[in-house]
Structures are given as structure tokens and as C-alpha cells.
Amino acid sequence: MAAIIQDAIMLFGDSITQAGWTDGGVGARLANVYSRKFDVLNRGLAGYNTEWAIPVLEQCLANQQDQPHAAKIRILVIWFGANDATISSSPQHVPLPKFIENTKRLVNLVQSPESPYYSPSTRVILITPPPLNSHQRPARDPPVADRTFEITKEYAEGVKEAAAATKVSVVDVWTAIWKAAGENEASMSAYLSDGLHLKPEGYAVVYKTLMKTIKEEHADLHYENLGSVFPSWNLVDRADPGPSVQRIEI
Amino acid sequence: MAAIIQDAIMLFGDSITQAGWTDGGVGARLANVYSRKFDVLNRGLAGYNTEWAIPVLEQCLANQQDQPHAAKIRILVIWFGANDATISSSPQHVPLPKFIENTKRLVNLVQSPESPYYSPSTRVILITPPPLNSHQRPARDPPVADRTFEITKEYAEGVKEAAAATKVSVVDVWTAIWKAAGENEASMSAYLSDGLHLKPEGYAVVYKTLMKTIKEEHADLHYENLGSVFPSWNLVDRADPGPSVQRIEI
């Protein structure tokens, strides 16, 4: 059984989060720079929207009874919208006002003192869905576009609205990728693999934008400002190693 | 605070484990294929030998009192030897008989019924240190080789001896890389970055060899034989999502 050695960064989202463990993905990049500091818990669920995410996040968070034995989540990244923004005939679609309400509810699961999962020390960061490149989306049967550039943009704005309402940080990946692509929908193929999911180049933009937000708004949790949980090998007392390798709270 | 949602694979070792989060590293590869199944906890500590690892592993494992609240370690990978095998004048050196004894002691922390960390359901897998390419090692001051091909080979044999004595699986990375390089020390530069640490090509050999052992000796824990903790999105009950997204033990 695993003792709690490192606090955690939890990444909660859809397939774009789930694929964060692929080469160059945002989860892998975070795990690497936070090595020996924080564990990265990837809670990405392909295909999920915010409506289905709520009962999942309730399970991923420790309630007040279990909190004394649970790993601290120092940063909770919430990144939905790509599926909520499907066209209204899709089973994944969530109307925009409901998406905004759901996003606020996800934040409030940790931020509201009334929540059984209340965790005032957890910093919540919302991420906007990436822009959609409709030129890259495959033909469907029936041959309709499942998502559009314009609708996804509205959902990205919705995330910003939810962040403002709950006073949490927001990483505007929609705008970062849009600008990186020279504000040209077709050029976004340099960052998107299928018009929806991210290439390593897309995750590089996400990582850079996320780390900028952490540096500017949560500097104490930037990896450069954190020591390691266990000491460097050259600080180990060779005559009596045990006391010199005790875990340090960071 | 994080609830326990996924069981874990714990990777315990030295810098070669710690760097497993880099692109193409073994930790990142495992996290990707075990996504939505097991979390990968990287407990790699650069520069550490088995002597210093013992008091660290005692902290990384939950004792019997804390076990009811702790995440299950389904697979514990122990991978040392690269630092123990430094030449005897090095502060990291551990004599071979002591290295073998320490490796057995690490295994017995989870495997011995007398241990406070006893966890009979945890499968332990030992990995042998990779072969050393002395042609690639940088010049030192004083200009002596810090490690040699021959000594590292003895420590790899020592890991196999410890595995046999404790009846646990062993992944012979030493031999796998040696054979991949055509049994030629200088050719190992295709797999080793500095004669000691692994390139992505080296980690690819480690991953392949480790997954072969899991498939052959612990097939029930191979990712292909495990479902996901949360259901696929198209199985969610849209009318009443909560009950349909309850976490499943895998």
C-alpha cells in the first residue's frame, strides 16, 4: 500500500486531458518538471461532458471524513467544453448556460464551505477548450459536422465566465492556440491532430500557457519554487542514512 | 484532497527511474497504457543506492495501521544497482554482497509477513541495472572511471540472485540492452545517453522487456486485461448519470 509521500496535481477533464500522458502531452510534461515534488493524477475521461463529470469528480475528491488520510490536491485543473460544445443533436451536447453552471458547480465542489469535499488549500485552474478546426473534422454518417468553430468559441467564453464568477484562475488555451495559428482556422492543423484533439505542438502551447498562469498567479506552487520531498543524494548522512532521508513537507 | 480512485504501479529506483517521466521514458509509457486503470507513482531518486533506499521505501509504503486508507500498490518495480556499482572509492558504492542483501530487504518490506509494510497482494518486479558503456563516461577529476562495464554486470547478476532468493519476477534490462546493441559495448551508445542513463531508445527496450514479464508472469495485471475504473462515455445513463458512472474495482 502506498503512503502519502507527494501532494498532487489533479488533471480533470475529457479526452484532451486523458491523452495528456502521450509523448509531449501536458500530463507527462507536468509530471516531469514536478518530479520528486508533486504527483500528477490524470483523471481525464474521453467523451465526458460536464454533466457526467460532476458525479465523477465527487468520487475523485475525498470527503471531510476521509480527508485526514488523503493526499492533498495542491492544484486542481478542470478542462471541459470540447464535448459539451457538440451540436445539439449529439448525446454529448450540454447547452451553454448549463455548461457554465456545471463548471461553476465543479469548482464549488472544492471551494464552497458547504461542500463535503471542501478544500480551501486547493488552487483551482480552469482551462478553456481548444479552438475547433472544422476543416479537419472527418465526415460523419449522417454527414454533419459534430462541432463547429463558432460554438466551441462560445464555450471557451463560458469557461472564462465561470472562472470570473468563482474567482479562480483561467488558462485561455482557446486564444493561445488561435493566436499561435495566426488567427487562421485552417492553420490550426499545426496544433490539432483531427481538428479537436491536440498534437504535441498543441500540448506545448497548453503547457506554456498553464505554467505562465502558475508562475503569475500561484508562484509558490511553481516547480522552481519548490524543494524536493527527499534530499539530494549528496546530502545523505552515510554513517546513519535514515534520519537524513526523512520526507520534507513542501 | 484526493480520493483513492485508481490502484498504483510504484516505480522505485535511482536516476534512471526518476528520468522515466521524460519523453519516451518508462514511467510515461506505463502511465499512458495504464490510463484510467492504474496511477504510476514515480519514486525515482537520482544518485541513491540501496543503502539509502531502504529508509526511503519504508516511508513510501503504508504501514498496517495506515493500510486501510491507502492506495493499493498492485505492482512495485524496484530498480537499483547503477549507483551501488560505482567503484569502491565512490561515496555511492555499496559492496556487492551488501547490495544483494539490501535488494532482498527491499523486497521483504512488502513480502515478509513480519514486516509492518506487509502487502501480499503487491507483485514485486526487480529490474537489473543497464549495462555500462565506459567509452561514453565523461572524464573525471581525478580522471578515473566511476563505473565499469564488468562491475555493473556483476550487480545485474546480483539482482537476479536476489530475485531468485525472494521468488519475485526479474526484468533483465542488462541483457536486453546488451543484446540489442549486438553484444558490443561501444554500440550501446544507441541506447545510453552518457554511458549510464537511458535514451528513449533504451527506455523502449526497458518498456518492452517489462511488459513481456507482466504479460507472462502477471497477465491479470497487463493493461489489456484490465477494464477502466470509470465507464466509457457511451455507457453513461443520460437520464440519471450518477449511478452509471460509479467507480469499478479493477
Interface residues (C-beta under 8 A of the other chain):
Chain A: M1 A2 A3 I4 I5 Q6 A8 M10 Q18 W21 T22 D23 G24 G27 A28 A31 N32 S35 R36 D39 L41 N42 R43 G44 L45 A46 G47 Y48 E51 W52 I54 P55 V56 Q59 C60 L61 A62 N63 D66 Q67 H69 A70 A71 K72 I73 N83 P91 Q92 Y117 S119 T122 F230 S232 W233 N234 V236 R238 P241 G242 V245 Q246 R247
Chain B: M1 A2 A3 I4 I5 Q6 A8 M10 Q18 W21 T22 D23 G24 G27 A28 A31 N32 S35 R36 D39 L41 N42 R43 G44 L45 A46 G47 Y48 E51 W52 I54 P55 V56 Q59 C60 L61 A62 N63 D66 Q67 H69 A70 A71 K72 I73 N83 P91 Q92 Y117 S119 T122 F230 S232 W233 N234 V236 R238 P241 G242 V245 Q246 R247
